[in-house]
Amino acid sequence: MFDHVGLRVKDVRASARFYGAVLEPLGLVGDSSGSGFGPPGSPGLWLYEAGAGDRGVHLAFTAPDRAAVDRFHALGLRAGGKDNGKPGVRADYGSKYYAAFLTDPDGNNVEAVCLK
């Protein structure tokens, strides 16, 4: 269901120290960026520096294919979401990272991502 979750934090370094400590007994580790945590080689929790007025979380849902990402975006707009990134390849995340982003009615950043 979830590909990854992003938390907005006041201080990434302090939060990374905290999550590194509490997730280690669960077999979860930090990645080389210092802000991603999860099973080795597969971070699923990301920490983001919160700016003034930022609120909400980032939820990324796993999509079975690119057509599902496209439908997610179109139906989300019709259901009251706001565009936060049209469907497309996000080359800065990876050559197969196809995603779309919406802001839900409460200000959360919601994503659908297909890695195929």
TIMIFI-827865 format. One record per residue: x, y, z of N, C-alpha, C in turn; residue in three letters; residue number from 1. Coordinates in steps of 0.02 Angstrom, whole numbers, plus 32768, in hexadecimal, padded with zeros to 4 digits. Example, Ala and Ser with C-alpha at 12.3 -4.5 7.8 and 13.67 -1.06 7.14 Angstrom:
2
<rec n_xx="8294" n_yy="7EE4" n_zz="8186" ca_xx="8267" ca_yy="7F1F" ca_zz="8186" c_xx="8294" c_yy="7F5B" c_zz="8186" residuo="ALA" num="1"/>
<rec n_xx="8282" n_yy="7F90" n_zz="8162" ca_xx="82AC" ca_yy="7FCB" ca_zz="8165" c_xx="8285" c_yy="8002" c_zz="818A" residuo="SER" num="2"/>
This chain:
116
<rec n_xx="8029" n_yy="7FC5" n_zz="8000" ca_xx="8000" ca_yy="8000" ca_zz="8000" c_xx="802B" c_yy="803F" c_zz="8000" residuo="MET" num="1"/>
<rec n_xx="8057" n_yy="8046" n_zz="8031" ca_xx="8082" ca_yy="8081" ca_zz="8034" c_xx="80C5" c_yy="8073" c_zz="8015" residuo="PHE" num="2"/>
<rec n_xx="80DD" n_yy="80A1" n_zz="7FED" ca_xx="8121" ca_yy="809D" ca_zz="7FD4" c_xx="8150" c_yy="80BE" c_zz="8005" residuo="ASP" num="3"/>
<rec n_xx="813C" n_yy="80FA" n_zz="801D" ca_xx="8163" ca_yy="811C" ca_zz="8050" c_xx="8139" c_yy="8152" c_zz="8072" residuo="HIS" num="4"/>
<rec n_xx="8152" n_yy="8169" n_zz="80AA" ca_xx="8132" ca_yy="819E" ca_zz="80D2" c_xx="8166" c_yy="81D4" c_zz="80DF" residuo="VAL" num="5"/>
<rec n_xx="8151" n_yy="8212" n_zz="80DB" ca_xx="817E" ca_yy="824A" ca_zz="80EB" c_xx="8164" c_yy="8271" c_zz="8126" residuo="GLY" num="6"/>
<rec n_xx="8190" n_yy="8280" n_zz="8155" ca_xx="817E" ca_yy="82A8" ca_zz="818F" c_xx="81A0" c_yy="82EC" c_zz="818B" residuo="LEU" num="7"/>
<rec n_xx="817B" n_yy="8320" n_zz="8197" ca_xx="8198" ca_yy="8364" ca_zz="819B" c_xx="81B0" c_yy="836E" c_zz="81E3" residuo="ARG" num="8"/>
<rec n_xx="81EE" n_yy="8380" n_zz="81E9" ca_xx="820C" ca_yy="8387" ca_zz="822B" c_xx="822E" c_yy="83CB" c_zz="8231" residuo="VAL" num="9"/>
<rec n_xx="8237" n_yy="83E2" n_zz="826F" ca_xx="8258" ca_yy="8422" ca_zz="827B" c_xx="82A3" c_yy="8420" c_zz="826E" residuo="LYS" num="10"/>
<rec n_xx="82C1" n_yy="83E8" n_zz="8280" ca_xx="830A" ca_yy="83E1" ca_zz="827C" c_xx="831A" c_yy="839B" c_zz="8263" residuo="ASP" num="11"/>
<rec n_xx="832D" n_yy="8395" n_zz="8223" ca_xx="8339" ca_yy="8353" ca_zz="8206" c_xx="8370" c_yy="832D" c_zz="822B" residuo="VAL" num="12"/>
<rec n_xx="83A5" n_yy="834F" n_zz="823F" ca_xx="83DC" ca_yy="832C" ca_zz="8262" c_xx="83C4" c_yy="830F" c_zz="82A4" residuo="ARG" num="13"/>
<rec n_xx="839F" n_yy="8337" n_zz="82CB" ca_xx="8387" ca_yy="831F" ca_zz="830C" c_xx="8355" c_yy="82E5" c_zz="8302" residuo="ALA" num="14"/>
<rec n_xx="8329" n_yy="82ED" n_zz="82D1" ca_xx="82F9" ca_yy="82B8" ca_zz="82C5" c_xx="831A" c_yy="8279" c_zz="82AA" residuo="SER" num="15"/>
<rec n_xx="834D" n_yy="8281" n_zz="8280" ca_xx="8372" ca_yy="8247" ca_zz="8266" c_xx="8394" c_yy="8221" c_zz="829F" residuo="ALA" num="16"/>
<rec n_xx="83B0" n_yy="8246" n_zz="82CF" ca_xx="83CF" ca_yy="8226" ca_zz="8309" c_xx="839A" c_yy="81FD" c_zz="832F" residuo="ARG" num="17"/>
<rec n_xx="8360" n_yy="821B" n_zz="8339" ca_xx="832A" ca_yy="81F9" ca_zz="835D" c_xx="8313" c_yy="81BA" c_zz="8338" residuo="PHE" num="18"/>
<rec n_xx="8301" n_yy="81C2" n_zz="82F8" ca_xx="82E8" ca_yy="8189" ca_zz="82D2" c_xx="831D" c_yy="8153" c_zz="82C9" residuo="TYR" num="19"/>
<rec n_xx="835C" n_yy="8168" n_zz="82C0" ca_xx="8392" ca_yy="8137" ca_zz="82BC" c_xx="8396" c_yy="810C" c_zz="82FA" residuo="GLY" num="20"/>
<rec n_xx="838D" n_yy="812B" n_zz="8334" ca_xx="8390" ca_yy="8106" ca_zz="8374" c_xx="8355" c_yy="80D8" c_zz="837D" residuo="ALA" num="21"/>
<rec n_xx="8318" n_yy="80F1" n_zz="8371" ca_xx="82DD" ca_yy="80C9" ca_zz="8380" c_xx="82D0" c_yy="8093" c_zz="834B" residuo="VAL" num="22"/>
<rec n_xx="82E7" n_yy="809E" n_zz="830E" ca_xx="82DA" ca_yy="806C" ca_zz="82D9" c_xx="830F" c_yy="8035" c_zz="82D6" residuo="LEU" num="23"/>
<rec n_xx="834A" n_yy="8042" n_zz="82F2" ca_xx="8380" ca_yy="8011" ca_zz="82F1" c_xx="836C" c_yy="7FCE" c_zz="8310" residuo="GLU" num="24"/>
<rec n_xx="834A" n_yy="7FCD" n_zz="834A" ca_xx="8336" ca_yy="7F8C" ca_zz="8366" c_xx="8303" c_yy="7F67" c_zz="833B" residuo="PRO" num="25"/>
<rec n_xx="82E4" n_yy="7F8A" n_zz="830D" ca_xx="82B2" ca_yy="7F6B" ca_zz="82E0" c_xx="82D2" c_yy="7F53" c_zz="829F" residuo="LEU" num="26"/>
<rec n_xx="8314" n_yy="7F5A" n_zz="829A" ca_xx="8337" ca_yy="7F44" ca_zz="825E" c_xx="8334" c_yy="7F76" c_zz="8225" residuo="GLY" num="27"/>
<rec n_xx="8321" n_yy="7FB5" n_zz="8234" ca_xx="831B" ca_yy="7FE9" ca_zz="8201" c_xx="8356" c_yy="8018" c_zz="8208" residuo="LEU" num="28"/>
<rec n_xx="8371" n_yy="802E" n_zz="81CF" ca_xx="83AE" ca_yy="8056" ca_zz="81D0" c_xx="83A5" c_yy="8097" c_zz="81A8" residuo="VAL" num="29"/>
<rec n_xx="83D3" n_yy="80C6" n_zz="81B3" ca_xx="83D4" ca_yy="8103" ca_zz="818C" c_xx="83F8" c_yy="80F9" c_zz="814A" residuo="GLY" num="30"/>
<rec n_xx="83E5" n_yy="8120" n_zz="8118" ca_xx="8407" ca_yy="811C" ca_zz="80D8" c_xx="843F" c_yy="814F" c_zz="80D5" residuo="ASP" num="31"/>
<rec n_xx="8462" n_yy="8153" n_zz="809D" ca_xx="849D" ca_yy="817F" ca_zz="8098" c_xx="848A" c_yy="81C9" c_zz="809A" residuo="SER" num="32"/>
<rec n_xx="844B" n_yy="81DB" n_zz="808B" ca_xx="8437" ca_yy="8221" ca_zz="808D" c_xx="8430" c_yy="823A" c_zz="80D5" residuo="SER" num="33"/>
<rec n_xx="8426" n_yy="820C" n_zz="8103" ca_xx="841B" ca_yy="821E" ca_zz="8149" c_xx="83D4" c_yy="8230" c_zz="8159" residuo="GLY" num="34"/>
<rec n_xx="83A8" n_yy="822E" n_zz="8127" ca_xx="8362" ca_yy="8240" ca_zz="8134" c_xx="8330" c_yy="820A" c_zz="811F" residuo="SER" num="35"/>
<rec n_xx="8348" n_yy="81D2" n_zz="8108" ca_xx="831D" ca_yy="819A" ca_zz="80F5" c_xx="832B" c_yy="815E" c_zz="8121" residuo="GLY" num="36"/>
<rec n_xx="82F6" n_yy="813A" n_zz="8136" ca_xx="82FC" ca_yy="8101" ca_zz="8163" c_xx="82D1" c_yy="80C7" c_zz="814B" residuo="PHE" num="37"/>
<rec n_xx="82E9" n_yy="808B" n_zz="8157" ca_xx="82C2" ca_yy="8050" ca_zz="8145" c_xx="82EF" c_yy="8013" c_zz="8144" residuo="GLY" num="38"/>
<rec n_xx="82D7" n_yy="7FDD" n_zz="8125" ca_xx="8301" ca_yy="7FA2" ca_zz="811D" c_xx="833F" c_yy="7FB6" c_zz="80F4" residuo="PRO" num="39"/>
<rec n_xx="8377" n_yy="7F94" n_zz="80FE" ca_xx="83B3" ca_yy="7FA6" ca_zz="80D9" c_xx="83A6" c_yy="7FAA" c_zz="808E" residuo="PRO" num="40"/>
<rec n_xx="83B8" n_yy="7FE4" n_zz="8070" ca_xx="83AF" ca_yy="7FEF" ca_zz="8029" c_xx="8369" c_yy="8001" c_zz="8012" residuo="GLY" num="41"/>
<rec n_xx="833A" n_yy="8009" n_zz="8041" ca_xx="82F5" ca_yy="8016" ca_zz="802E" c_xx="82D2" c_yy="8044" c_zz="805F" residuo="SER" num="42"/>
<rec n_xx="82E8" n_yy="8083" n_zz="8063" ca_xx="82C8" ca_yy="80B1" ca_zz="8093" c_xx="827E" c_yy="80BD" c_zz="8083" residuo="PRO" num="43"/>
<rec n_xx="8256" n_yy="80BE" n_zz="80B7" ca_xx="820E" ca_yy="80CA" ca_zz="80AF" c_xx="81F6" c_yy="8105" c_zz="80D9" residuo="GLY" num="44"/>
<rec n_xx="8221" n_yy="811F" n_zz="8104" ca_xx="8211" ca_yy="8159" ca_zz="812C" c_xx="8244" c_yy="818F" c_zz="811B" residuo="LEU" num="45"/>
<rec n_xx="822B" n_yy="81C9" n_zz="8107" ca_xx="8257" ca_yy="8202" ca_zz="80F5" c_xx="8247" c_yy="823D" c_zz="8122" residuo="TRP" num="46"/>
<rec n_xx="827C" n_yy="8260" n_zz="8137" ca_xx="8275" ca_yy="829B" ca_zz="8160" c_xx="8282" c_yy="82D9" c_zz="8135" residuo="LEU" num="47"/>
<rec n_xx="8255" n_yy="830A" n_zz="813A" ca_xx="825A" ca_yy="8348" ca_zz="8114" c_xx="825A" c_yy="8383" c_zz="8143" residuo="TYR" num="48"/>
<rec n_xx="8284" n_yy="83B3" n_zz="8135" ca_xx="8285" ca_yy="83F1" ca_zz="815D" c_xx="8244" c_yy="8417" c_zz="814F" residuo="GLU" num="49"/>
<rec n_xx="821F" n_yy="8427" n_zz="8184" ca_xx="81E1" ca_yy="844C" ca_zz="817E" c_xx="81F0" c_yy="8497" c_zz="8177" residuo="ALA" num="50"/>
<rec n_xx="81D2" n_yy="84B6" n_zz="8146" ca_xx="81D8" ca_yy="84FE" ca_zz="813E" c_xx="81A0" c_yy="8521" c_zz="8165" residuo="GLY" num="51"/>
<rec n_xx="81A4" n_yy="8562" n_zz="8169" ca_xx="8170" ca_yy="8588" ca_zz="818C" c_xx="812D" c_yy="857B" c_zz="816B" residuo="ALA" num="52"/>
<rec n_xx="80FC" n_yy="8568" n_zz="8192" ca_xx="80B9" ca_yy="855C" ca_zz="8178" c_xx="80AE" c_yy="8516" c_zz="815B" residuo="GLY" num="53"/>
<rec n_xx="80E4" n_yy="84EE" n_zz="8155" ca_xx="80DC" ca_yy="84A9" ca_zz="813C" c_xx="80B4" c_yy="8481" c_zz="816E" residuo="ASP" num="54"/>
<rec n_xx="808A" n_yy="8455" n_zz="8153" ca_xx="8064" ca_yy="8429" ca_zz="817F" c_xx="8055" c_yy="83E9" c_zz="8159" residuo="ARG" num="55"/>
<rec n_xx="803C" n_yy="83B9" n_zz="817D" ca_xx="802A" ca_yy="837A" ca_zz="815F" c_xx="8065" c_yy="834B" c_zz="8155" residuo="GLY" num="56"/>
<rec n_xx="8055" n_yy="8312" n_zz="8139" ca_xx="8087" ca_yy="82DF" ca_zz="812B" c_xx="8089" c_yy="82D1" c_zz="80E0" residuo="VAL" num="57"/>
<rec n_xx="80B9" n_yy="82AA" n_zz="80CD" ca_xx="80BE" ca_yy="8293" ca_zz="8087" c_xx="80B2" c_yy="8247" c_zz="8088" residuo="HIS" num="58"/>
<rec n_xx="807F" n_yy="8231" n_zz="8063" ca_xx="8070" ca_yy="81EA" ca_zz="805C" c_xx="8078" c_yy="81D7" c_zz="8014" residuo="LEU" num="59"/>
<rec n_xx="809E" n_yy="81A3" n_zz="8006" ca_xx="80A6" ca_yy="818A" ca_zz="7FC2" c_xx="808A" c_yy="8144" c_zz="7FBE" residuo="ALA" num="60"/>
<rec n_xx="8059" n_yy="813C" n_zz="7F92" ca_xx="8039" ca_yy="80FB" ca_zz="7F88" c_xx="8058" c_yy="80D8" c_zz="7F4D" residuo="PHE" num="61"/>
<rec n_xx="8060" n_yy="8096" n_zz="7F52" ca_xx="807B" ca_yy="806E" ca_zz="7F1C" c_xx="8045" c_yy="8064" c_zz="7EE7" residuo="THR" num="62"/>
<rec n_xx="8055" n_yy="8073" n_zz="7EA8" ca_xx="8027" ca_yy="8069" ca_zz="7E70" c_xx="803E" c_yy="802C" c_zz="7E48" residuo="ALA" num="63"/>
<rec n_xx="800F" n_yy="8003" n_zz="7E2F" ca_xx="8023" ca_yy="7FC8" ca_zz="7E0A" c_xx="8040" c_yy="7FD7" c_zz="7DC5" residuo="PRO" num="64"/>
<rec n_xx="802E" n_yy="8010" n_zz="7DA8" ca_xx="8047" ca_yy="8023" ca_zz="7D67" c_xx="803F" c_yy="806E" c_zz="7D5D" residuo="ASP" num="65"/>
<rec n_xx="8059" n_yy="8087" n_zz="7D26" ca_xx="8058" ca_yy="80CF" ca_zz="7D19" c_xx="8011" c_yy="80E8" c_zz="7D0C" residuo="ARG" num="66"/>
<rec n_xx="7FE7" n_yy="80BF" n_zz="7CEE" ca_xx="7FA2" ca_yy="80D3" ca_zz="7CE2" c_xx="7F7D" c_yy="80E1" c_zz="7D24" residuo="ALA" num="67"/>
<rec n_xx="7F8D" n_yy="80BA" n_zz="7D57" ca_xx="7F6F" ca_yy="80C5" ca_zz="7D99" c_xx="7F85" c_yy="8107" c_zz="7DB6" residuo="ALA" num="68"/>
<rec n_xx="7FC4" n_yy="811B" n_zz="7DAB" ca_xx="7FDC" ca_yy="815C" ca_zz="7DC2" c_xx="7FB5" c_yy="8193" c_zz="7D9F" residuo="VAL" num="69"/>
<rec n_xx="7FAB" n_yy="818C" n_zz="7D5E" ca_xx="7F85" ca_yy="81BE" ca_zz="7D39" c_xx="7F3D" c_yy="81C4" c_zz="7D53" residuo="ASP" num="70"/>
<rec n_xx="7F1E" n_yy="818C" n_zz="7D5F" ca_xx="7ED9" ca_yy="818C" ca_zz="7D79" c_xx="7ED6" c_yy="81AA" c_zz="7DBF" residuo="ARG" num="71"/>
<rec n_xx="7F06" n_yy="8199" n_zz="7DEA" ca_xx="7F0B" ca_yy="81B5" ca_zz="7E2D" c_xx="7F09" c_yy="8201" c_zz="7E29" residuo="PHE" num="72"/>
<rec n_xx="7F31" n_yy="821D" n_zz="7DFD" ca_xx="7F36" ca_yy="8266" ca_zz="7DF7" c_xx="7EF4" c_yy="8283" c_zz="7DDD" residuo="HIS" num="73"/>
<rec n_xx="7EDA" n_yy="8268" n_zz="7DA8" ca_xx="7E9C" ca_yy="8282" ca_zz="7D8A" c_xx="7E61" c_yy="827E" c_zz="7DBB" residuo="ALA" num="74"/>
<rec n_xx="7E59" n_yy="8245" n_zz="7DDA" ca_xx="7E20" ca_yy="823B" ca_zz="7E08" c_xx="7E29" c_yy="8265" c_zz="7E48" residuo="LEU" num="75"/>
<rec n_xx="7E68" n_yy="826D" n_zz="7E5E" ca_xx="7E75" ca_yy="8296" ca_zz="7E98" c_xx="7E63" c_yy="82DF" c_zz="7E8D" residuo="GLY" num="76"/>
<rec n_xx="7E72" n_yy="82F8" n_zz="7E50" ca_xx="7E5F" ca_yy="833D" ca_zz="7E40" c_xx="7E13" c_yy="8345" c_zz="7E40" residuo="LEU" num="77"/>
<rec n_xx="7DF1" n_yy="8315" n_zz="7E24" ca_xx="7DA7" ca_yy="8318" ca_zz="7E22" c_xx="7D88" c_yy="8312" c_zz="7E68" residuo="ARG" num="78"/>
<rec n_xx="7DAC" n_yy="82F3" n_zz="7E96" ca_xx="7D92" ca_yy="82E9" ca_zz="7EDA" c_xx="7DA7" c_yy="8321" c_zz="7F09" residuo="ALA" num="79"/>
<rec n_xx="7DC4" n_yy="8356" n_zz="7EEF" ca_xx="7DD4" ca_yy="838F" ca_zz="7F1A" c_xx="7E1D" c_yy="8399" c_zz="7F2A" residuo="GLY" num="80"/>
<rec n_xx="7E49" n_yy="836E" n_zz="7F12" ca_xx="7E90" ca_yy="8377" ca_zz="7F1D" c_xx="7EAC" c_yy="83AD" c_zz="7EF0" residuo="GLY" num="81"/>
<rec n_xx="7EE7" n_yy="83C5" n_zz="7F02" ca_xx="7F09" ca_yy="83F8" ca_zz="7ED9" c_xx="7F48" c_yy="83D9" c_zz="7EBC" residuo="LYS" num="82"/>
<rec n_xx="7F56" n_yy="83EB" n_zz="7E7D" ca_xx="7F92" ca_yy="83D2" ca_zz="7E5C" c_xx="7FD0" c_yy="83E8" c_zz="7E82" residuo="ASP" num="83"/>
<rec n_xx="7FFC" n_yy="83B8" n_zz="7E8F" ca_xx="803C" ca_yy="83C6" ca_zz="7EAF" c_xx="8074" c_yy="83A5" c_zz="7E88" residuo="ASN" num="84"/>
<rec n_xx="8064" n_yy="8391" n_zz="7E4A" ca_xx="8095" ca_yy="8370" ca_zz="7E1E" c_xx="8073" c_yy="8340" c_zz="7DEF" residuo="GLY" num="85"/>
<rec n_xx="806D" n_yy="8353" n_zz="7DB1" ca_xx="804B" ca_yy="832A" ca_zz="7D7F" c_xx="806F" c_yy="82E7" c_zz="7D75" residuo="LYS" num="86"/>
<rec n_xx="804C" n_yy="82B4" n_zz="7D5C" ca_xx="806B" ca_yy="8273" ca_zz="7D50" c_xx="80A7" c_yy="8279" c_zz="7D21" residuo="PRO" num="87"/>
<rec n_xx="80DC" n_yy="8256" n_zz="7D32" ca_xx="8117" ca_yy="8255" ca_zz="7D08" c_xx="8152" c_yy="8234" c_zz="7D2B" residuo="GLY" num="88"/>
<rec n_xx="8187" n_yy="8229" n_zz="7D04" ca_xx="81C5" ca_yy="820D" ca_zz="7D1F" c_xx="81E8" c_yy="8242" c_zz="7D48" residuo="VAL" num="89"/>
<rec n_xx="81FE" n_yy="822F" n_zz="7D83" ca_xx="8225" ca_yy="825C" ca_zz="7DAE" c_xx="826D" c_yy="8243" c_zz="7DAC" residuo="ARG" num="90"/>
<rec n_xx="8292" n_yy="8259" n_zz="7D79" ca_xx="82D6" ca_yy="8240" ca_zz="7D6C" c_xx="8305" c_yy="824C" c_zz="7DA7" residuo="ALA" num="91"/>
<rec n_xx="82F8" n_yy="8280" n_zz="7DCE" ca_xx="8323" ca_yy="828D" ca_zz="7E08" c_xx="831B" c_yy="8259" c_zz="7E3E" residuo="ASP" num="92"/>
<rec n_xx="82E3" n_yy="8233" n_zz="7E3D" ca_xx="82D8" ca_yy="81FC" ca_zz="7E6C" c_xx="82ED" c_yy="81B9" c_zz="7E4F" residuo="TYR" num="93"/>
<rec n_xx="82ED" n_yy="81B3" n_zz="7E0D" ca_xx="8300" ca_yy="8175" ca_zz="7DEC" c_xx="82E2" c_yy="8173" c_zz="7DA6" residuo="GLY" num="94"/>
<rec n_xx="8301" n_yy="814F" n_zz="7D79" ca_xx="82EB" ca_yy="814D" ca_zz="7D33" c_xx="82A7" c_yy="812C" c_zz="7D2A" residuo="SER" num="95"/>
<rec n_xx="8292" n_yy="8103" n_zz="7D5A" ca_xx="8251" ca_yy="80E1" ca_zz="7D55" c_xx="821F" c_yy="80FC" c_zz="7D88" residuo="LYS" num="96"/>
<rec n_xx="822E" n_yy="8133" n_zz="7DA7" ca_xx="8203" ca_yy="814F" ca_zz="7DDC" c_xx="81CD" c_yy="817A" c_zz="7DBB" residuo="TYR" num="97"/>
<rec n_xx="8192" n_yy="815C" n_zz="7DB1" ca_xx="8159" ca_yy="817E" ca_zz="7D91" c_xx="8127" c_yy="818E" c_zz="7DC8" residuo="TYR" num="98"/>
<rec n_xx="8118" n_yy="81CE" n_zz="7DD1" ca_xx="80EF" ca_yy="81E2" ca_zz="7E0A" c_xx="80C4" c_yy="821F" c_zz="7DF9" residuo="ALA" num="99"/>
<rec n_xx="8092" n_yy="8228" n_zz="7E23" ca_xx="8068" ca_yy="8264" ca_zz="7E22" c_xx="805B" c_yy="8278" c_zz="7E6A" residuo="ALA" num="100"/>
<rec n_xx="8051" n_yy="82B9" n_zz="7E75" ca_xx="8049" ca_yy="82D4" ca_zz="7EB8" c_xx="800A" c_yy="82FF" c_zz="7EBC" residuo="PHE" num="101"/>
<rec n_xx="7FE7" n_yy="82F9" n_zz="7EF3" ca_xx="7FAC" ca_yy="8321" ca_zz="7F01" c_xx="7FB1" c_yy="833C" c_zz="7F48" residuo="LEU" num="102"/>
<rec n_xx="7F93" n_yy="8375" n_zz="7F54" ca_xx="7F89" ca_yy="838E" ca_zz="7F98" c_xx="7F41" c_yy="837F" c_zz="7FAA" residuo="THR" num="103"/>
<rec n_xx="7F36" n_yy="835A" n_zz="7FE0" ca_xx="7EF2" ca_yy="8348" ca_zz="7FF3" c_xx="7ED0" c_yy="8384" c_zz="8015" residuo="ASP" num="104"/>
<rec n_xx="7E8F" n_yy="837F" n_zz="8024" ca_xx="7E6C" ca_yy="83B9" ca_zz="8041" c_xx="7E88" c_yy="83D1" c_zz="8083" residuo="PRO" num="105"/>
<rec n_xx="7EB0" n_yy="83A9" n_zz="80A5" ca_xx="7ECD" ca_yy="83BD" ca_zz="80E5" c_xx="7F15" c_yy="83D4" c_zz="80E0" residuo="ASP" num="106"/>
<rec n_xx="7F30" n_yy="83D8" n_zz="80A4" ca_xx="7F74" ca_yy="83F0" ca_zz="809B" c_xx="7FAA" c_yy="83BA" c_zz="809A" residuo="GLY" num="107"/>
<rec n_xx="7F97" n_yy="837A" n_zz="809B" ca_xx="7FC8" ca_yy="8345" ca_zz="8097" c_xx="7FDF" c_yy="833B" c_zz="804F" residuo="ASN" num="108"/>
<rec n_xx="801E" n_yy="832A" n_zz="8045" ca_xx="8039" ca_yy="831C" ca_zz="8003" c_xx="8031" c_yy="82D1" c_zz="7FF7" residuo="ASN" num="109"/>
<rec n_xx="8009" n_yy="82C0" n_zz="7FC5" ca_xx="7FF9" ca_yy="827A" ca_zz="7FB7" c_xx="8014" c_yy="8268" c_zz="7F72" residuo="VAL" num="110"/>
<rec n_xx="8035" n_yy="8230" n_zz="7F6E" ca_xx="8057" ca_yy="821B" ca_zz="7F30" c_xx="8043" c_yy="81D4" c_zz="7F1E" residuo="GLU" num="111"/>
<rec n_xx="803F" n_yy="81C7" n_zz="7EDD" ca_xx="803C" ca_yy="8182" ca_zz="7EC3" c_xx="807B" c_yy="8178" c_zz="7E9B" residuo="ALA" num="112"/>
<rec n_xx="809D" n_yy="813F" n_zz="7EA5" ca_xx="80DC" ca_yy="8132" ca_zz="7E83" c_xx="80DE" c_yy="80EC" c_zz="7E68" residuo="VAL" num="113"/>
<rec n_xx="80F7" n_yy="80E6" n_zz="7E2A" ca_xx="8103" ca_yy="80A6" ca_zz="7E0A" c_xx="814D" c_yy="80A4" c_zz="7DF9" residuo="CYS" num="114"/>
<rec n_xx="816E" n_yy="806E" n_zz="7E0C" ca_xx="81B6" ca_yy="8068" ca_zz="7E00" c_xx="81C6" c_yy="8039" c_zz="7DC6" residuo="LEU" num="115"/>
<rec n_xx="8195" n_yy="802F" n_zz="7D9A" ca_xx="819F" ca_yy="8002" ca_zz="7D60" c_xx="81AA" c_yy="802B" c_zz="7D21" residuo="LYS" num="116"/>
